[in-house]
Amino acid sequence: MSIPRRVAGLVTPTALRSPGSTRRGAAALGLAVVTILTGVAATSTPAAADAPAPVDTPVGPVFQNGMTQPVFSSNRNDWIRQEVWVQTPIDSDGDGRNDRVHAEVTRLQETETAGLKSPVVYEVSPYYAGGNPITNHDVDHELYEAVRPGKGHDRNGRALNPATDERMAAAGTGAVAAAAATGPQPAISTSQEANWLPRGFAVVHAESLGSGKSDGCPTTGGRNETIGAKSVVDWLNGRAKAYDAAGAEVKATWTTGKVGMIGTSYNGTLPNAVASTGVKGLEAIVPISAISSWYDYYRANGAVVAAGGYQGEDTDVLAEYVYTRADKQICRSVIDDLAKAQDRVTGDYSAFWDERNYMNDVKKVHAAVLVAHGLNDWNVKTKQAAQWYEALKARKVPHKIYLHQGGHGGSPSVDVLNRWFTRYLWDYKNGVENDPRALIQREDRTLVEYAEWPDPTAVDTKLDLSAGTNGAAGVLTDDKNKHDKKHHGKPATETIVDDVTKTAQTLADAATSPNRLAYKSGTLSGAVRLSGTPLVSLQMSFGQPAANVTALLVDYDQNGKAKIITRGWIDPQNRDSIWKSKPIKPGTEYRLDFDMQPHDYVFAAGHQVGIVLLSSDYEYTIRPTPGATLHLDTEKSTVKLPLVGAAGQFN
């Protein structure tokens, strides 16, 4: 087992701040200085750290404890602001002109007056200009049926969605306020400025294609959005052109060309997308609650599955929401095409989803990636972070992961971010690449450092299911033969009767129910830690040709109260491949192998580990009429959990 190291809140000490010029700050603090000469960083040796900077030294950043210090002005009135439109090589709205991305630069006066060359912290978003009223798709219908209009829905069968600003609030973009802003710049956002301008960085905010004052069309993760966001990096490195409002060309002569992208939710997804192009100059990204495959956002193993809190949303709905450019007609056909191609009937993977799968190009990523994700994020689920991180790790891309106990959003501390950007944007050798790779907020809210994630010492523990009696919970054990000798004669086949009107939490809490199957371990004598992705292998038959299948991993406390830790879903028609549905013959047994969402969780001593199986999941799946039957062969069904400290706990 790798030895974790607890850290109290912040990983490194916070430095004293001396506002003003670098020369004054360096002399006052006695800190190491990096000078910028014609765009090339020259790092001072530790021996020179106590020497005051010469009066003729060009302005540069100051480092202490491996972090860039806030020695530049924090007064917004001292900063230079520029509004530009960056030319892209695509015409996604079909108007005969290449799309342009609206962006705003905030940089220090010293980039004009003292030869400072700044690296860039860059956030791009479709949310800065607000959002449109939208309607979500109806989810109360039979499986494999096209949605029909119904009460409370529009003519396309989509249910009203009263929440229009939740996404922006979760992403921390301040987009509602930004959308209403008029007068002096900036009109996009100020979200990154306070942290990074005083430390010598420049900041760029840009509006994704189809939103705000950018051209083009929103496509919910389509290739054009990636190219649009990438073009800003190209401009910062002299490979693309940009223009001001008067049409005059604007060049980014003030930057080193090193760019770090950061953002939450959609704003964090675009850094993944841009990094997957391998664009030169993108040196680091911090994707927070970000998507690595859009299929896994709106689907799961062939099942049409909602992003948590957004039942019935899909690519067309989200595109409609962020379609805030002035021309509200030019992208109509593009959004209509999304609605057709996304396929809410079968849930199958397709070329449409493959275009939106950044995992396909992870081999191109060279930027250092600091992944941040909430362990209880059911909007952008943890698989998005886990599969991206695992692929980066396998390719030896510089990587680190921060997992916290919250839900959607949740950035690492400024110190953690600062060390990352200092190392990869200023190229200051602070040793961050030698730090423990995983920073995890434990259940008691303390931060713990681990060598890697998932924990390399976690053992895939295969657990068997033994049937209960009269709807009561059965047993979860790693020694099925021993258990069966004690419970000889119990049936090997158990039945679930689907009733989507009962939530997963209600069914997990129920002592008995015909609408779920439950299996519990014995009482744990010591703590057991889950670290990684639970896998389910079920032998099932069905009383009808279509059904949802849902699995829950549950922590039962001493009073029997259920806490759902993670869950997973599958469409049995996609049992062999997510690319193609295959019909189910009622009464025929099929093997269903699927994953739950990855997690890192400690089951406390005195608790029980539980598995709960149900059909439809009210909060996430399509919700058909109750009554479908599913039959489980417990003798041939297993669960595999990656566990630390599980030896002898399940007998």
VORO-687641 format. One record per residue (C-alpha): residue in one letter; x, y, z. Coordinates in steps of 0.02 Angstrom, whole numbers, padded with zeros to 5 digits, always signed. Example, Ala and Ser with C-alpha at 12.3 -4.5 7.8 and 13.67 -1.06 7.14 Angstrom:
2
a+00615-00225+00390
s+00684-00053+00357
This chain:
651
m+00000+00000+00000
s+00069+00170-00046
i+00093+00282+00104
p-00018+00438+00097
r+00042+00603+00164
r-00085+00718+00245
v-00074+00901+00206
a-00168+01037+00296
g-00266+01129+00164
l-00124+01200+00060
v+00024+01105-00007
t+00152+01243+00009
p+00169+01397+00121
t+00096+01561+00061
a+00230+01689+00023
l+00233+01867+00086
r+00172+01990-00043
s+00259+02150-00093
p+00155+02246-00221
g+00234+02351-00355
s+00373+02324-00478
t+00477+02166-00482
r+00635+02262-00439
r+00558+02335-00282
g+00478+02168-00235
a+00638+02069-00262
a+00743+02185-00158
a+00618+02188-00015
l+00590+02000-00008
g+00762+01938-00058
l+00686+01814-00181
a+00747+01723-00335
v+00721+01824-00494
v+00693+01768-00673
t+00734+01899-00802
i+00652+01903-00972
l+00769+01947-01114
t+00693+01949-01289
g+00565+01821-01234
v+00690+01694-01163
a+00680+01655-00976
a+00847+01647-00882
t+00832+01570-00709
s+00945+01634-00572
t+01043+01513-00465
p+00994+01487-00282
a+01154+01573-00227
a+01095+01734-00307
a+00926+01730-00220
d+00976+01852-00083
a+01054+01981-00199
p+00948+02132-00247
a+00911+02149-00431
p+01017+02278-00525
v+00923+02436-00565
d+00939+02404-00752
t+00871+02225-00745
p+00718+02206-00855
v+00559+02169-00760
g+00523+01986-00726
p+00432+01869-00607
v+00484+01829-00429
f+00482+01652-00358
q+00473+01586-00181
n+00434+01409-00121
g+00418+01357-00302
m+00281+01482-00338
t+00269+01645-00433
q+00240+01789-00313
p+00112+01931-00332
v+00237+02073-00349
f+00151+02165-00492
s+00008+02286-00475
s-00160+02215-00422
n-00248+02377-00471
r-00359+02339-00620
n-00341+02518-00680
d-00155+02485-00708
w-00186+02342-00828
i-00196+02350-01018
r-00352+02278-01100
q-00372+02232-01282
e-00521+02164-01377
v-00481+02057-01529
w-00562+01938-01653
v-00451+01789-01694
q-00462+01716-01869
t-00496+01528-01880
p-00471+01414-02032
i-00654+01354-02031
d-00824+01418-02085
s-00945+01323-01971
d-01093+01438-02003
g-01077+01425-02193
d-01081+01611-02227
g-00931+01605-02345
r-00812+01684-02220
n-00700+01597-02096
d-00761+01608-01917
r-00681+01728-01794
v-00667+01702-01607
h-00700+01851-01495
a-00565+01866-01361
e-00502+01990-01234
v-00326+02010-01169
t-00281+02081-01000
r-00096+02113-00974
l+00024+02216-00870
q+00087+02389-00913
e+00261+02316-00901
t+00231+02220-01062
e+00230+02391-01148
t+00351+02490-01040
a+00481+02371-00971
g+00504+02229-01095
l+00406+02100-00994
k+00355+01946-01093
s+00211+01858-01007
p+00147+01681-01022
v-00042+01670-01038
v-00179+01594-00931
y-00321+01564-01053
e-00504+01522-01022
v-00628+01497-01163
s-00814+01472-01134
p-00983+01466-01222
y-01066+01536-01063
y-00995+01712-01050
a-01140+01791-01145
g-01273+01704-01040
g-01395+01574-01105
n-01561+01553-01193
p-01723+01481-01122
i-01725+01297-01170
t-01832+01142-01162
n-01766+00968-01125
h-01819+00808-01209
d-01961+00708-01132
v-01894+00555-01040
d-02062+00479-00988
h-02087+00357-01132
e-02054+00178-01181
l-01880+00121-01226
y-01833+00118-01410
e-01978+00232-01454
a-01963+00404-01530
v-02026+00539-01413
r-02201+00603-01442
p-02264+00774-01388
g-02355+00777-01223
k-02425+00892-01092
g-02297+01016-01032
h-02187+00989-01185
d-02155+01085-01344
r-02203+01022-01516
n-02041+00922-01524
g-02087+00828-01366
r-01962+00918-01254
a-02005+00959-01074
l-01988+01135-01008
n-01827+01166-00914
p-01843+01313-00793
a-01658+01319-00751
t-01561+01425-00874
d-01419+01495-00770
e-01367+01346-00663
r-01229+01293-00782
m-01143+01461-00777
a-01155+01470-00588
a-01080+01295-00572
a-00941+01340-00693
g-00900+01498-00597
t-00899+01603-00753
g-00998+01751-00690
a-01081+01746-00860
v-01246+01826-00809
a-01160+01983-00751
a-01042+01982-00899
a-01186+01970-01021
a-01262+02129-00953
a-01100+02228-00951
t-01085+02380-01063
g-00960+02519-01082
p-00774+02498-01047
q-00688+02333-01074
p-00687+02194-01026
a-00857+02133-01081
i-00815+01948-01072
s-00751+01900-00899
t-00627+01945-00762
s-00626+01772-00682
q-00439+01734-00696
e-00366+01908-00679
a-00347+01935-00491
n-00246+01775-00468
w-00128+01789-00615
l-00097+01970-00668
p-00007+02016-00506
r+00105+01864-00534
g+00161+01923-00705
f+00047+01819-00814
a-00068+01888-00947
v-00248+01826-00956
v-00354+01790-01108
h-00541+01757-01104
a-00626+01701-01264
e-00802+01660-01318
s-00827+01491-01399
l-00897+01484-01575
g-01080+01530-01589
s-01083+01623-01424
g-01071+01807-01380
k-00977+01907-01510
s-00894+01757-01592
d-00943+01692-01764
g-00981+01512-01807
c-01102+01387-01732
p-01109+01293-01568
t-01097+01104-01594
t-01080+01036-01416
g-00902+00974-01427
g-00889+00965-01616
r-00725+00985-01708
n-00760+01167-01754
e-00766+01217-01569
t-00597+01135-01540
i-00520+01226-01689
g-00596+01391-01634
a-00521+01378-01460
k-00355+01316-01530
s-00342+01465-01647
v-00317+01582-01499
v-00163+01480-01448
d-00104+01492-01628
w-00125+01681-01625
l-00027+01695-01464
n+00114+01601-01552
g+00110+01702-01713
r+00025+01568-01820
a-00147+01651-01836
k-00207+01828-01863
a-00318+01935-01753
y-00405+02101-01782
d-00475+02240-01676
a-00649+02315-01692
a-00589+02432-01829
g-00516+02290-01932
a-00333+02327-01895
e-00222+02177-01867
v-00166+02149-01687
k-00010+02049-01647
a+00031+01966-01480
t+00208+02034-01465
w+00197+02043-01276
t+00191+01856-01238
t+00316+01714-01222
g+00192+01606-01318
k+00176+01484-01173
v-00008+01456-01135
g-00100+01371-00993
m-00286+01335-01012
i-00403+01321-00864
g-00589+01311-00836
t-00735+01217-00759
s-00865+01109-00846
y-00880+01160-01030
n-00740+01286-00994
g-00633+01140-00935
t-00684+01026-01078
l-00616+01144-01210
p-00439+01133-01136
n-00450+00943-01154
a-00508+00966-01333
v-00370+01089-01379
a-00235+00986-01293
s-00290+00835-01397
t-00236+00929-01554
g-00056+00936-01493
v-00049+01123-01531
k+00122+01200-01500
g+00128+01328-01361
l-00005+01247-01252
e+00108+01196-01108
a-00017+01157-00969
i-00202+01132-00940
v-00312+01122-00786
p-00476+01039-00835
i-00598+01053-00689
s-00754+00942-00695
a-00717+00921-00879
i-00777+00805-01016
s-00658+00688-01107
s-00795+00602-01212
w-00964+00680-01244
y-01042+00508-01269
d-01004+00470-01088
y-01089+00633-01039
y-01257+00592-01119
r-01246+00402-01135
a-01180+00252-01037
n-01148+00081-01114
g-01285+00109-01243
a-01411+00182-01121
v-01477+00359-01142
v-01421+00433-00976
a-01439+00610-00912
a-01309+00726-00843
g-01356+00739-00660
g-01486+00875-00633
y-01524+00891-00819
q-01642+00748-00860
g-01684+00754-01045
e-01543+00868-01098
d-01440+00821-01251
t-01319+00897-01375
d-01454+00996-01467
v-01524+01069-01306
l-01354+01126-01244
a-01310+01200-01414
e-01475+01295-01412
y-01434+01360-01238
v-01263+01431-01284
y-01315+01497-01455
t-01302+01679-01401
r-01223+01763-01552
a-01328+01902-01627
d-01383+01806-01782
k-01511+01682-01714
q-01553+01600-01882
i-01390+01557-01968
c-01354+01405-01856
r-01530+01331-01857
s-01488+01192-01979
v-01331+01149-01880
i-01431+01126-01719
d-01565+01027-01813
d-01427+00911-01874
l-01370+00883-01695
a-01546+00829-01647
k-01549+00701-01787
a-01374+00631-01766
q-01371+00612-01576
d-01496+00465-01581
r-01595+00463-01420
v-01685+00304-01476
t-01546+00173-01477
g-01411+00263-01379
d-01281+00186-01494
y-01107+00257-01517
s-01077+00327-01692
a-00966+00438-01798
f-01061+00585-01722
w-01001+00538-01547
d-00830+00484-01608
e-00797+00662-01668
r-00832+00719-01490
n-00719+00590-01407
y-00554+00673-01359
m-00488+00505-01300
n-00458+00465-01484
d-00319+00595-01491
v-00247+00584-01316
k-00085+00522-01395
k-00059+00699-01461
v-00066+00780-01290
h+00099+00853-01230
a+00033+00987-01113
a+00054+00951-00927
v-00118+00906-00860
l-00183+00942-00686
v-00352+00855-00678
a-00477+00916-00547
h-00644+00831-00512
g-00775+00813-00378
l-00797+00635-00317
n-00983+00672-00303
d-01002+00758-00471
w-01152+00679-00557
n-01162+00812-00692
v-00993+00778-00771
k-00966+00606-00699
t-00800+00542-00631
k-00769+00426-00780
q-00730+00581-00881
a-00582+00623-00770
a-00528+00444-00735
q-00514+00385-00915
w-00424+00545-00969
y-00303+00534-00824
e-00268+00350-00851
a-00227+00379-01035
l-00112+00524-00994
k-00025+00422-00861
a+00002+00277-00983
r+00083+00397-01106
k+00192+00477-00972
v+00121+00650-01000
p+00158+00760-00847
h+00003+00733-00740
k-00077+00762-00570
i-00253+00735-00505
y-00353+00827-00372
l-00510+00740-00310
h-00624+00823-00184
q-00783+00781-00090
g-00892+00907-00179
g-00998+00896-00334
h-00984+00993-00496
g-00839+01116-00499
g-00709+01140-00365
s-00537+01205-00411
p-00374+01159-00326
s-00305+01295-00213
v-00214+01442-00291
d-00051+01372-00221
v-00075+01206-00312
l-00118+01297-00473
n+00026+01418-00450
r+00155+01279-00434
w+00086+01198-00592
f+00087+01357-00696
t+00253+01414-00624
r+00335+01252-00679
y+00260+01237-00851
l+00225+01417-00905
w+00374+01507-00826
d+00480+01349-00844
y+00542+01372-00667
k+00613+01209-00599
n+00513+01193-00438
g+00506+01003-00438
v+00318+00990-00457
e+00344+00841-00572
n+00417+00746-00424
d+00271+00782-00307
p+00146+00644-00263
r+00028+00628-00410
a-00137+00623-00316
l-00211+00750-00196
i-00373+00683-00124
q-00492+00764-00002
r-00547+00628+00117
e-00718+00606+00195
d-00667+00711+00346
r-00615+00850+00225
t-00429+00833+00257
l-00315+00832+00105
v-00208+00678+00081
e-00068+00654-00045
y-00046+00484-00127
a+00091+00425-00243
e-00035+00393-00384
w-00218+00365-00424
p-00301+00244-00424
d-00199+00179-00278
p-00073+00056-00352
t-00098-00059-00202
a-00284-00078-00233
v-00330-00259-00268
d-00471-00306-00386
t-00580-00403-00265
k-00707-00519-00345
l-00868-00532-00244
d-01010-00655-00268
l-01196-00630-00245
s-01301-00748-00141
a-01491-00733-00147
g-01596-00662-00007
t-01770-00716+00047
n-01938-00634+00008
g-01862-00475-00060
a-01738-00452+00083
a-01554-00420+00050
g-01442-00565+00004
v-01258-00581+00042
l-01105-00507-00041
t-00954-00618-00010
d-00785-00665-00079
d-00813-00847-00024
k-00973-00903-00108
n-00950-01088-00071
k-00936-01056+00115
h-01093-00948+00112
d-01194-01072+00008
k-01159-01212+00132
k-01245-01107+00264
h-01390-01058+00151
h-01417-01216+00051
g-01576-01224-00050
k-01601-01038-00085
p-01648-00996-00266
a-01510-00946-00386
t-01627-00838-00490
e-01704-00677-00425
t-01823-00556-00510
i-01835-00367-00523
v-01999-00284-00570
d-01960-00113-00642
d-02043+00036-00558
v-01962+00200-00607
t-02077+00298-00491
k-01964+00239-00348
t-01796+00326-00339
a-01632+00233-00322
q-01612+00301-00145
t-01784+00237-00095
l-01746+00065-00164
a-01574+00058-00081
d-01653+00102+00087
a-01796-00022+00072
a-01784-00174+00187
t-01882-00275+00059
s-01942-00232-00116
p-01991-00322-00276
n-01916-00177-00374
r-01734-00206-00330
l-01609-00338-00278
a-01488-00301-00137
y-01332-00389-00072
k-01235-00341+00084
s-01066-00390+00152
g-01039-00436+00332
t-00999-00297+00454
l-00825-00230+00418
s-00701-00252+00559
g-00588-00120+00487
a-00590+00020+00359
v-00591-00031+00175
r-00546+00092+00038
l-00616+00088-00138
s-00495+00165-00265
g-00540+00151-00448
t-00680+00082-00556
p-00805-00049-00495
l-00853-00179-00626
v-01015-00277-00636
s-01040-00444-00724
l-01221-00501-00725
q-01309-00652-00802
m-01484-00591-00842
s-01639-00629-00942
f-01786-00515-00980
g-01973-00529-00996
q-01977-00403-01140
p-01862-00349-01283
a-01797-00189-01199
a-01749-00138-01022
n-01637-00024-00921
v-01511-00103-00802
t-01439-00001-00658
a-01311-00051-00525
l-01273+00043-00364
l-01127+00028-00245
v-01193+00068-00071
d-01121+00101+00102
y-01239+00040+00240
d-01205+00119+00409
q-01234+00039+00580
n-01418+00086+00571
g-01442+00012+00397
k-01455+00182+00314
a-01397+00174+00134
k-01276+00297+00055
i-01257+00276-00133
i-01071+00290-00170
t-01073+00263-00358
r-01180+00186-00494
g-01178+00123-00673
w-01299+00086-00815
i-01312-00021-00970
d-01433-00052-01112
p-01439-00243-01130
q-01456-00221-01317
n-01278-00150-01314
r-01209-00298-01217
d-01079-00336-01352
s-01040-00162-01417
i-01089+00019-01389
w-01084+00040-01578
k-01233-00070-01618
s-01391-00126-01529
k-01436-00311-01541
p-01614-00367-01503
i-01655-00460-01343
k-01755-00620-01351
p-01866-00629-01196
g-01820-00777-01086
t-01643-00794-01155
e-01498-00765-01036
y-01366-00636-01081
r-01201-00582-01005
l-01192-00398-00957
d-01020-00331-00914
f-01014-00146-00873
d-00932-00016-00764
m-00991+00097-00625
q-00923+00273-00609
p-00745+00276-00535
h-00728+00332-00355
d-00614+00344-00205
y-00706+00308-00044
v-00671+00235+00128
f-00799+00115+00201
a-00784+00136+00389
a-00768-00006+00514
g-00940-00063+00572
h-01019-00027+00402
q-01073-00147+00265
v-01032-00140+00079
g-01186-00162-00029
i-01233-00192-00209
v-01408-00143-00265
l-01477-00189-00437
l-01628-00106-00515
s-01695-00072-00687
s-01740+00109-00727
d-01656+00249-00631
y-01778+00395-00607
e-01642+00527-00601
y-01540+00469-00750
t-01621+00347-00873
i-01770+00348-00989
r-01924+00315-00881
p-02037+00183-00960
t-02204+00121-00893
p-02177+00014-00736
g-02193-00174-00747
a-02045-00240-00849
t-01965-00395-00773
l-01779-00437-00760
h-01711-00602-00696
l-01538-00620-00618
d-01442-00783-00603
t-01346-00751-00443
e-01238-00906-00466
k-01162-00832-00624
s-01155-00649-00572
t-01011-00558-00488
v-00947-00386-00443
k-00765-00332-00445
l-00710-00190-00330
p-00534-00113-00325
l-00503-00114-00138
v-00365-00072-00015
g-00370-00161+00153
a-00505-00286+00104
a-00414-00447+00150
g-00526-00555+00260
q-00665-00426+00269
f-00795-00514+00161
n-00797-00690+00235
